Amino acid sequence: METPDNTANQKPSLLGVGGLLANVKGDRWIWLIVIMLSMISMLAVYSSIGTLAYTRGVGVESILMKHMFMIIAGIILMYISHRLDYRYYAGISKILMIITIPLLLFTLFFGSHINHASRWLPIPGTGLSFQTSDLAKLALITYLARILSRKQENIKDVKQSFIPIMGSVCVIFALIGPANLSTGLMLFGVSILLLIMGRISVKQIAVVCVAGMFLLTAMLFLGSRRATHISRVKAFFHPELADQDKLFQGNHAKIAIATGGFFGKGPGRSTERNYLPEAFSDEIFAIIVEEYGLFGGIVVISIYLFLLYRCIKIVTKAPKAFGALLAAGLSFSLTIQAFANMAVAVGLGPVTGVSLPLVSMGGTSILFTSIAFGIILSVSRDIDEPKKVVVGEIREA
């Protein structure tokens, strides 16, 4: 007697690799972009950490394995965050803001000082630290998307809409700016773009901009890092008058780019990695161009431009205002940061200290960047599955 074959009735296990892949949703091009940037990151970081490994007295492989672990952990977080319905992030944004503001205050006064800036908080028991500004970016963008989407009927009301919006933007900028002015300015710029998309009146946006200029002036002339900020701006606009120490990083970045040619020196053949400070982070784009040439630089730029294009498509097709604003804010944040980093490397801007998203070796910053990608993918899921019946409609709380 033959045993009946029940294999046709068996469902694939969700615990297996096939099950995981079957549950990968959202824009497939963005998943491909993440994979490509992760591969570029592994190659570039491996080429640029020799000096760091020597300074720490460890092998290059140990640092590379740690970086690989962070990338894998980031992809896992991206998978988890993209499986969560993006409308839940409206409620989460309130919790994030409640947590973020005290953390920024604590970091400003008691955070770890690295490179004369208090930006990091240690994570107890892990040996890791994270920049609270990374959390603040997620918190402010999700919070603004929530307010702007919920207050459309009375968006021009000063008490109910404008004051909470202006307050959140200016408070976060005031807490980030003193230690991390470049990140604060980029986040402020992204916030203004969201206000424009959210139909805030021109007069109210102008008021926010004036408040931001006032805070910026106070940071430049009264902040604890005022000398650093002013010297960087002066070195950029008047290099002939600046000390050579102030020009060291920028000059070697230009040398790396200039000697790369069209196809570069080849993987692992960079010479400027031995001179560039933060070659594995702030100046990693210069190392990429030196080793892979103008061709490699164009490829990296094209990937970020394609990311912006895919995100704009998601924004225009998103069925709900919250999803559109959320995807727009996060995508603007990622791409503006990427182009700011590359602009500094080629000498189009003063030294900022911002990393190249998903490429630079950044520890926990990779995790926060991955979560941002996951949220964008979650919004794109709502476009890919428009006919899905949602039991118990999620309120944009």
N, C-alpha and C positions, 0 to 999 in steps of 0.2 A: 504494500500500500504506500503510495507516494505522499510525502509530507507536503502540505499546501505551502506554496510560496507566498509569504506575506510581505516581501520586500517592497512591493509596489505600494502597500498601505503605510509604510513606515515614513514618518516625517523626519527631515534632517534635524539633527541635534543643534540647538542654538548654542551649545557649549563648544562646538567644533569651529575650525577656521571657516568652513563653508557657511556655517550659521552666522558667524560674525560678518562675513562679506555680504551675505544676503540682507543683513540689517544695516548696511552702510547706505545711507540715503543722502539726499541733497545733491547739489551741483557737483557732478563728477569731475568737471574741469578744475574746480577748487581743490578737490582731493589730489588731483594730479599735480597741481601747483605746489601743494604742501610736500608731496613726495620729492619733487624736483628740488625745492629749496632745501629740504633736509639732506639730500645727497650732495648738493653743492656745499652745504655747511660742513659735512663730514670731511670733504676733501680740503676745503679752505682752512678749517680749524687745525687739521692734522699738519698742514704746511706751516702754520704760523705760531705754534705753541712751543717751539724748541727752546726759546729763551725763557719762557715761563717755566717750563719743566726744569731747566737748569737752575733757575732762581729758587725754585721750591725743593730742589734736590730729589726729584722723582723722575720716573720714566715718562716719555711722551705718551706711551700707550695707556698709562693709568689715567692721565687727564683726558685722553680721547675716549676711553671707556666711560668715564663719568659724563662726558658730553653726550655720548650715544645713549646712555641711560636717561638723560633729561629729554632727549628727543623722543625716545620710545614712550616715556611717561607723558610727554606732551600729546602725542598721538592718541594715547589712551584717554586722556582728559578731553581731547577734542571729540573722540568717539562718544564719550558719555554725555558731553554737553550738547552734541548735535542730536542725540536721541531724545533729549528733553524738549517738550513743546516750548517754543520761544516765548509764548505768552506767560509762562511761569516766571520769566525773567523780570516782568513788570513788578511783581510782588517782591522778588529777590532784590531788586534795585533799592528798595527802601531799607532793607536790612544792610545792604552793602554800604549805603551812605552813612547809616548809624555807626557802623564799624569803622569806616574809612577815616572820618574826620578826627576821632580821638587818636587813631594810629598815626595820622599825619602830624598831629600835634606832638605826640610822644617822640616820633622820629626826629622832628625838627629840633627838639631840645635834648633828647637822650639817645638818639640813634648812633650807630657806628660811624665814625669819621674815616672816610676813605677818600684820598685825593682832596683833602681839605673841605669835604662836603658831607653833611649828615643826611644820607639818603637811605640807609639800610637798617633793617631790623633783623637781629639774629633769630633763627627758629630754634627754640630750645631742643637739645638732644639730637640734632641732625647735623650740626656743623655747617649748616647753610644759612644764608641771609637773603632777604628779598627787599626790593625797592617798593616802598609803599605807594609810590607814584604809579606803579603798574596796576595795583588794585584800584587806585583812584580813577584811572582811565576807564576801566570797566564800570565802576560805580557811577561816575558822572554821566557817561554816555547812555547807559541804560536808564538812569533816573530822568535825564532830559527827554529821552524818547518816550518814557511813560507820561510825563507831565504834558508834553506837547501834543501827544495823541489824545489824552483824556480831556484837555482844556480847549479843544478846538472851538466849541460853541461860545466860549467867553475868553478867547485867547488874548484879547486886547484889554482885559480887565486887569488893572494895576495890582489890586490886592490879592485876587485869587490866582492869577497866572504870572504876572511879571515879577513880582517881588520874590516868590519862591524860585523862579528861574534865575534871576539875576543874583540872588543870594547864593545859590548853590554853585554857580559858575565862578563868582568872585571869591568865595570862601576857599574852594579847592585850589584856585590859582594862587591865592595869597599863601596857602600852606605848602604848595609844591615849589613855587617860584624861588624862595630864598636859597634853597639847596640845589634845585634842579631847574634853572630858569628855562633852558631850551625845551624840556618836556612840558613845563607849565605853559609856555607860549604856544606850542603845538596843540595842546589840549584846549587852550582858550580859542585858538583858531578853528578847531573842529566844532567847538560849541557854537561859535558864531554861524558856521555853515548850517548846523542843525536848527538854529533859531530862524535863519532865512527859509529853510525848508518847512519849518513849522508855522510859517505865516505870521511871525512876530512883526509888528510894525517897524518901519524904518527908524522912527524916532526912538522907540524903545531899544532897538539894536544899537543905535548911536549912544544911548545912555550907558549901555553895557560896555561899549568900546571905550568911552571916556573913563569909566571906572577902572577898566583894565589898564589904560594908559597911566592913570594915577598910581595904581599898584606897581606897575612896571617901573615908573620913575622912582618910586620909593625904594624898590629893590636895588636899582642900579646905583643910587646915591646914598642909601642908608643901610642897605642889607649887609650881612656879615661877609658876603663874598663879592662885595662891590668892586674891590680892586681886581679880582679875577675877571669879572664880567667886562669891566671897562678896558682892561689890558687886551682881552681877546678881540674886542671890537676895534680898538686902535690898531692892533697888529694886522687885522684884515684890511682895513681901509688905508693904513699908512705903514706898510711893511718896512719902508726905508728908515723909519724912525724907531722901530721896535727892536727890543733886544733879540739876539739870535736864539736865545733859549725859548722865547715865545713863538719863534718861527720854525723850531726844530721839527715838530710833528708834521706841520703842513708841508715843509720843504721835502721831507723824506717820502711823504705820500705822493707828491708830484714826481719825484725821482722814480718811484716804483711804477707809476702810470706811464711816464715818458719812456722808460726802458722796456716796457712790455711789448711794444710793437703791435702788429695786428693779431698774431697768433700766440704771443707770449713766449716766455722762457721755458715753459713746460711745468707740469705738476711737481711740486717740491723743490723747485729751483730758484725760489725767491731769495734775493740777497737783502732786501730792505726789511724783511721780517726780523733781522737781527738788530735793527736800529729803531724801527717804529715802536713807540710805546702803544700798548693796547692794540697790537697788530691783529690779534684774534677777535677783537671786539669792535672798537670804534673805527678802526682803519682796515677792516677786513676786505672792503671793496677794493682798496688799493692793491692788496695782495692778490686778489682774484685777477685784476687787470694785468698785474706784473707777470703772473704765471700763465694766464690764458689769453692775454692780449685784449685788444679792442673788441675782438669777436666775443670773448667771454663776458666782457662788460656789457656789450649790447644784449647778450642773451639774458643776463640778470635783469637789466632794465626792462626788457621786453616781458619777462615773467611778471614783474610787478605791474606793468601797464595792463597786461592781460588780466591780472587779478582785479584791477580797478574796473576794467570793462565788464567782467563777469559779475562783479558786485553791483554795478550800475544796472545791469539787466535784472538782477534780483530785486533791487529797489523799485524799479519801474513796474515790475510784475507782482510785487507783494500785494495781497488783497487787503491788508489792514495797515493803518497808518503807523501803528507801533512797530510792526515788523519792518516797514520801509525805513523809518527813522533809525531803528536799531542797526540794521544792516548798513545804512549809509554812514552813521557815526563811526562804527567799528572799522569799516573799510577805509574811510578817510583817514582815520587814526593810523592804520597800518601803512598805507601808501605814503602819507605825508612823512611819517617817520623814516620810511625806506629812502625816499628821495632826499630828505634832509641829510641822512647819513652819507649818501653817495655824492651829494653836492659838496659837503665838507671835504671828502676825499679828493675831489678834483679841483678844489680851491675856489668854489663858487660861494662859500659861506664861511664864517668864523667857526672855530672849533666849538662843538656843542656837547660831545660826549654821549650822543644817542647811538644805539646799536642798530644793526640791520636785521629786521624782523625775520626770525627763523633761520638766519644764517650765522650771525655772530654767536660766539660762545657767551651765553648770558645766564646760565643756571636757571633760577626760578622765573626769569623774564620769559624764557621759552614756554614755560607752563601757562603763564597768563596770556601770551600771544596765541597759544594753541586753543585756549578757552574762547578767545575772541573769534578765531576761525570756526570753532564749533558752533558758536551762537549764530554766525552768518549762515552756516550750513543748515542750522535748524530753521531759519527763516526760509531758506530755499526749499526745504521739505514741504512747507505749506503751499508752495507753488507747484511742486511736483505731484502733490497728492490733494488736488482741489476737491475731489469727490469723496474723500474719506469722511465718514460720519463720526463726529466727535461726541461721545457720550458725556453729558454734563459739560456744557460749554464753559470754557475757562474765562473767567472775568479778568479784565486787565486792571487788577487791583492797584 
